[in-house]
Each structure stands twice: as C-alpha cells, then as structure tokens.
Amino acid sequence: MTQPTTEAVGDDIRIERTHGLTHITLTRPRAINSLTTQMLDAVQQGTAGADRVEIRGEGERGFCAGADVRLLREIAMDDPHAAGDWLEHEYVVDATVAALPGETHLHGISMGGGLGMSIRQHVSARDDLVLAMPEVGIGLWPDVGMTFELSRAPRLVGRHLAMTGASIDAPSALWAGLVDEVVDAQERPVQVDASASQLARDSSWIQECYDCADPLEVVSRLQQHPDPRAHEAAQLIATRCPLSVAVALEAVLRAEEATSLAQVLATDTALGHAFTADSDFAEGVRAQLVDKDRTPHWSHASLADVPRRRVEQMFDGV
C-alpha cells in the first residue's frame, strides 16, 4: 500500500500527495479555517503537478469561514495596493485548484474564500451546511469568482444571495446547483427533496423581485411584494454596505454574460484593488469583527445615495 507523501504541513494546513492525488486539509479550526497567506501559498505549491485534489476542513464549526479578513484589513490600512495583491494571489490559487478534478467535503460554516477554492470540484455537503457569500456585510462583494456560479443558479437566486449575503442550508445549496450531494456526518448520502428547500420555495418571489438591473428597483419590489420573506430580504439589504450591494448586483449581471471563470476572476482582481482602497472595507471589518459594535458607518448612508457612476468606477480596472 502506497503511503501518502507529505508536501506541506503547518499549524494551519496539511497537504499530502498519493500518486497524483493531492489531499488538502485546512487545520485552523480555532478560526474556522480562515485562509491566511501561508495557507494559500501551501495550496499553490501542493497542487503543482497534481492530477486530482481532495479538500477538507478540520473542526466541527465548519469547513472554512473564508479569507482572514482581519489580516487583510491590517494590510489594507497600511498599504491598500498590497491588500489588492493579496486578493489577486488568492484568485490565482482559486483558478489553479479549479482546473483540477476532485472532491470537496463541506460542512458547517462554508463561506467566501473557502468556497472559491473548493466549489469547482465535486462537492459533498454535510447536512449541517451553512453556505454564504456574506461579503456585502463587511464592505466587500461576493468575490473569488463566485459570481460565475451565482449567476448560473436558477430563478435569479444568485442575485438574491449576492445582494443580501444570506446563508442557505444544504438542500437549498443542492437546489441552486452549488453542491452536488448531501451527506450525513459519516459521509453517507442523504436523500433530499431539493425542490422543497427554503430557497426553492422562495424562488418565485425572488425571480419577480430581482428581474431588473437597478438595485433600488429590486429593493422597491421586495418591499412591495406580499410575501413576508421578501420584506425580510429588503430589511437585510438595508443592513449591508450600500456600495457593496450595488456592486454585487452589477458583478452578477456581468458574470451572467461571462463565458469563463477566468473572465470573472479578472473582474474580481480589479474590484479587489478598488475595494481594499475604499474606506468601507476597513470600516465593515472593524464593526463586525474587530470592535464588534455592529454599527458600521458606511461611505454612503443608503443604497439611494450610491451614484451609478460610483458603481462604474469600481469596475474601471477591468
């Protein structure tokens, strides 16, 4: 029996190679496996020459909470361009892993950068999954190429998930095409009626309300819709960074026209530099994760205060 060869190991990640299969295990459970520079470097090095990958995360709380945005905030406050470069490096790693076939095992909290690094393999999701792209809550947008997947979800639910940053469970993720199967804690397949999931049930009002290119019109439709859950979505959007919400919708609209993940990641690279140079990112992380007062002071008081030209400026580098 062939023993695996350890390619990289550290406090936060373990990478082993068996023939052409690279096993990636995130081992930073104290931070829900939030991705650091060292972890990204290890993945890039460990997948060089690989034929397949298998990705897991240790710890009961979840697979991965995304990039370590507190670290990224510190970098951005010192050198915004360096923070943009950090994100660009993350996207290069995402593209490298996306080119490889393999398997990803999601469980618990699975968000942001963790999804960008893993969701393009065959995805098994444990039945405790909490999946989200919540970046609009911290002054960013759904990045790591995820607007490519969101834009291809049925009935415009990707626009909804991008603008609200809402989390969904395993059956909803299966229905949206974001995961391939649902399993239990022993990784045994679970029979799921995805059409009965919460997201599937919500998809009727979602399609009605999000079928436009103007974020203000989306919110107006949500507020006027008779379904109480549409009202809840409008209220959730109101708590998010206004600029981020507007950019999130525009990013999904552009991704709908994209023909490859590479195109979307190129857009994300430009947006990464724009957002890390903007005050909303540092303020959002401060309010949610540093001071935890949950009262961010955004650069725009509301979505109505975000000029269309400001949204377009965020995409100037594309």
BELMO-V231165 format. One record per residue. SS is DSSP state (h for helix, s for strand, l for the rest). PHI is phi in whole degrees, 0 to 359 (* if undefined). D_FIRST is the distance of its C-alpha to the first C-alpha in Angstrom with 2 decimals. Layout:
BEGIN
SS;PHI;D_FIRST
SS;PHI;D_FIRST
END
This chain:
BEGIN
l;*;0.00
l;283;3.80
l;275;6.34
l;293;9.57
s;261;12.50
s;283;15.70
s;268;18.47
s;205;21.27
s;211;22.11
l;199;25.54
l;294;27.66
l;245;27.72
s;201;24.47
s;227;20.75
s;233;18.93
s;233;15.23
s;238;13.71
s;239;10.46
l;54;11.52
l;265;14.98
s;267;14.71
s;259;16.63
s;264;16.68
s;249;20.22
s;237;21.33
s;281;25.02
l;236;25.62
l;237;29.42
h;297;30.36
h;299;33.66
h;243;34.85
l;48;33.03
l;59;30.71
l;303;33.66
s;281;32.63
l;249;33.73
h;302;33.99
h;298;31.03
h;292;28.84
h;296;30.05
h;300;29.54
h;295;25.93
h;295;25.26
h;298;27.08
h;290;25.19
h;288;21.74
l;266;22.31
l;297;23.61
l;80;21.77
l;283;19.63
l;261;19.38
s;213;18.97
s;227;19.47
s;226;19.01
s;237;21.75
s;221;22.55
s;228;25.15
l;277;25.23
l;100;28.29
l;286;30.28
l;289;33.14
s;167;31.42
s;290;29.02
s;191;31.35
l;273;35.13
l;111;35.37
s;290;36.32
l;283;37.79
h;286;41.34
h;294;43.01
h;298;41.46
h;297;42.46
h;298;45.97
h;300;46.34
h;297;45.40
h;297;47.79
h;291;50.66
h;270;50.37
l;206;49.55
h;304;49.37
h;295;48.21
h;295;45.23
h;294;44.33
h;297;44.55
h;296;42.27
h;300;39.74
h;296;39.74
h;300;39.56
h;298;36.39
h;301;34.93
h;291;35.84
h;297;34.21
h;297;30.91
h;302;31.52
h;294;32.13
h;297;29.02
h;291;26.77
h;299;28.93
l;284;28.19
l;256;24.47
s;288;23.30
s;158;21.19
s;226;21.74
s;237;23.88
s;243;24.25
s;267;27.84
l;206;29.47
s;53;32.81
s;293;34.63
s;223;33.34
s;217;35.91
h;49;37.02
h;300;34.70
h;296;31.65
h;290;32.48
h;300;33.26
h;275;29.84
h;226;27.94
l;280;30.14
l;266;29.61
l;265;26.13
s;288;25.70
s;252;27.07
s;260;26.43
s;246;29.16
s;291;29.34
l;289;32.69
l;260;33.93
l;302;33.93
s;231;36.85
s;254;36.78
s;198;39.48
l;242;40.69
l;267;43.32
h;299;44.35
h;297;47.98
h;276;48.43
l;234;47.87
l;79;49.75
l;238;46.97
l;216;46.01
l;292;42.86
l;256;41.00
l;47;37.44
l;76;38.27
h;291;38.45
h;293;41.89
h;297;40.24
h;288;38.52
h;298;41.52
l;291;43.92
l;256;42.12
l;288;42.09
h;290;44.59
h;55;48.21
h;65;48.35
h;293;46.30
h;295;44.62
h;297;48.04
h;298;48.52
h;294;45.23
h;290;45.93
h;283;49.51
h;267;49.03
l;70;45.60
l;293;45.23
l;265;41.99
s;228;40.68
l;268;38.44
h;297;35.45
h;301;37.60
h;293;39.85
h;296;37.03
h;295;35.71
h;298;39.25
l;283;39.69
l;80;36.59
l;271;34.99
l;228;31.94
l;257;30.29
s;203;29.61
s;247;30.39
s;230;28.02
l;267;28.57
l;296;27.10
l;265;24.15
l;63;23.67
l;269;25.15
s;303;27.55
l;248;31.17
l;285;34.00
l;232;36.39
l;269;39.77
h;298;39.74
h;292;43.29
h;262;44.47
l;292;42.96
h;300;45.37
h;294;44.93
h;297;45.59
h;292;48.69
h;279;49.84
h;296;49.32
h;295;52.82
h;289;54.67
h;299;52.09
h;298;52.76
h;294;56.49
h;275;56.56
h;262;54.14
l;277;55.44
l;197;57.25
l;260;56.64
l;257;58.81
h;299;57.15
h;294;60.55
h;293;61.11
h;303;57.73
h;297;58.76
h;300;62.20
h;295;60.79
h;298;58.48
h;295;61.46
h;268;63.61
l;288;61.13
l;288;61.89
l;285;58.32
h;302;57.95
h;290;54.37
h;293;55.72
h;297;58.03
h;298;55.11
h;296;53.34
h;298;56.53
h;295;56.76
h;293;53.16
h;301;53.81
h;295;56.89
l;271;54.76
l;269;52.62
l;294;53.45
h;304;56.02
h;297;54.99
h;298;51.32
h;298;52.21
h;296;54.28
h;291;51.65
h;301;48.92
h;296;50.91
h;299;51.70
h;295;48.07
h;293;47.02
h;301;49.95
h;292;48.91
h;294;45.29
h;298;46.62
h;267;47.97
l;288;44.92
l;253;42.83
l;206;39.67
h;298;37.74
h;301;38.63
h;297;42.30
h;293;41.90
h;294;39.97
h;295;42.77
h;297;45.26
h;299;43.26
h;299;43.33
h;295;47.12
h;295;47.42
h;301;45.19
h;292;47.63
h;292;50.58
h;287;49.43
h;289;48.32
l;269;51.78
l;263;53.48
h;292;54.70
h;298;53.34
h;296;49.72
h;300;50.56
h;291;52.93
h;296;50.55
h;292;47.78
h;304;50.48
h;291;51.82
h;269;48.57
h;235;46.22
h;260;48.29
l;281;51.66
l;58;50.60
l;274;54.20
l;58;53.19
l;230;56.36
l;291;55.50
l;253;58.46
l;286;57.47
l;289;59.29
l;235;60.67
l;292;62.22
l;204;61.17
h;299;59.72
h;295;63.31
h;271;63.70
l;269;60.92
l;292;62.65
h;303;61.06
h;298;61.41
h;294;59.29
h;297;56.42
h;298;56.82
h;299;56.85
h;296;53.37
l;261;52.17
l;301;54.28
l;278;51.38
l;286;49.65
END
